[in-house]
Amino acid sequence: MIDKGYVLTMARYNTWQNKQIMDIVKMMDEDALWQDHKAFFGSIMGTLNHLLWGDTLWMARWCDDVAPPEDVVDTTTYTDTFGEWQAMRFRMDGRMRIWAETLSNIDLAGKLTWVSTSRGTTFVQPKALCITHMFNHQTHHRGQVHAMLTAGGHNAPVSDLVFMPEDD
């Protein structure tokens, strides 16, 4: 289904996209970041928080040195400020790139078993499907942020994978 090259490309894409978003939202004030846009997770920060929370949860399943998020009832409040989110996002993107670089194709085979505390259910799914889901989840929610930025009159980032610079 996927190979290491796919994971490396998507980890690079994740970093590139998050950096572009960071460069835009760091110029916005906190009130604008938390403004309710009637999106699924409400605000730009709410959506960015949910995305960081999800990435942290998935990376905790792949890497022993990543702690899963503590029980968060509302994933939109995972961080309190843009500065806190920015620092955590930067570290998570770096960890994701290191993880992708150290994978082998054999690491992508087999099943992943995890317990969803929110659902109280044990899941068993192919690792490759779970990794694909993690990157798809990122793209989906960054698209929501893109829409909120555009609606707010901001120049949203280039999001086309084929336009990712080679050096990112």
N, C-alpha and C positions, 0 to 999 in steps of 0.2 A: 504494500500500500504506500508507504513512505520510506525514505532512507535518510541517512545523516545529512545529506546535502539539503533536503527539504527543511529539516529542523534548523540547520545553520542559516538558511535563507530567511526563514520566518522569524528567528530570533533577531537577526539583523534588521528585518523589517519592523519588528516590534520596537526596537531601540530608536530607529529612524523616525517612526511615527510619533512616539512619545516625546522625543526631543523637539520635533516641530510643534507639537501641541504645547509643550512647556514654554517654548519661546513666545507663543502667542498669549497664553493665559498668565504668564508672569507679569505682563503689562496691565492686566486687569485688576481692579480692586476686589477685595474679598466679597463685598456685597454683590457685585456682578457675577462672581464665580458661584455664589450660593443662590442666585436668583432662580426662582421656580419657573422653568420653561414648559411645564406640563409634559415633560418627557417621562419615559418609564421610570427613571431614577431621579426625576425632578430637575436637578441643576447640573451644571457642568462639573462642579466639585463632587456632587453626589454620584455622578456616573463615573468620574475618574477614580473615586474611592472604591466603588463597587468593582471596577476593573482591577485595581491594585489588590484588593482583597481576594478576588478570584485567582489572580496570578500567584499570589502568595500561597493560597491553599493548594493549587496544582503543583507548584514547585516544591512544596513540603512533601508531596507524594513522590516526587522524583529524587529529591536530595535530602540526605540525612541532616545536613547542616542548616536547613531552612525550617524554622519553626512555623507550624500552622497558625493562622490567626486565632487569637482567643475568641471564644464565643462572642460573636457580634450579632446582636438582634437586628440591627439596621446597618447593612453593609455600606450605606451611603455616608455614614459617619465614621468610617474606619480611621481617618485622620481628621484633626481639628482645623488645620490651616493648610494653605497652599505650600508654605515652607516645609512643613512636616511631610506632606504628600510628595513634594519634589525630592526630598532626601531619600525617602523610602523607595520611590519610583526609580531613582538613579541606581540605588543598590540592587533592586530587584532586576532591573534590565541587565546590569553587569553580571549578576549571578546566572541569569537565564542564558546569556552569551557563553559564559564559562561552561555551563552544563551542556549546551549544544556542541561546543567545541570538543568536549571530552567523551561524547557519546560514540558508540560504535553501532553499526547496523544491527548487530545481535541484541543490543540493548532495547531495540524497538520491537523485538519479537515477544510473544507471550501475552499474558494477561496481567492486568493490574486489579488488585482487590483493595477496596477501601470502604470505610463506613461513613455514610453521610449522617452527621449528627442532627442536621435539620430534618431529615426524613426518617431517621432511625432505621436505616436500611443498609445492608451490605450490598455493594455493587461489584461485579466482575465484568470487565470489558477489555478488549484488546488494547494493549499499550498504544499502538499506532493510532487507533481511533481517539483515545483520550488526548494524545498530544495534538492531533489535528483539531480536536474540539477546543483545546486551550487556545490555540492560535486563532481559530474561527471566532471564539468568544471575544477575544481582544478586538478583532476587526469589526465585529458587530457593534460593540459599544463605542469604539472610537468613531464609527459612523454616526452614532447618536450625538457625540460631542461635536463632530464636524457640522451637523445640522444646527445645533444650538449656537455655535460660533457664527455660522452664516446668518442665521436668523437675527443674531445680535449685531450684525453689521461688521463683523471681523472677517479678515481674509483667512479662510480655513486652509489648512495645509494640503499639499499635494499628497494624495493617498494611493495613487496607482502603483502597484508593486513593480511594474515594468519601468517606472521612472526612478526607482531607488538608486542613488549614486553607488558606484562600485566601492568606494572607500568607506561607506557607512557600516 
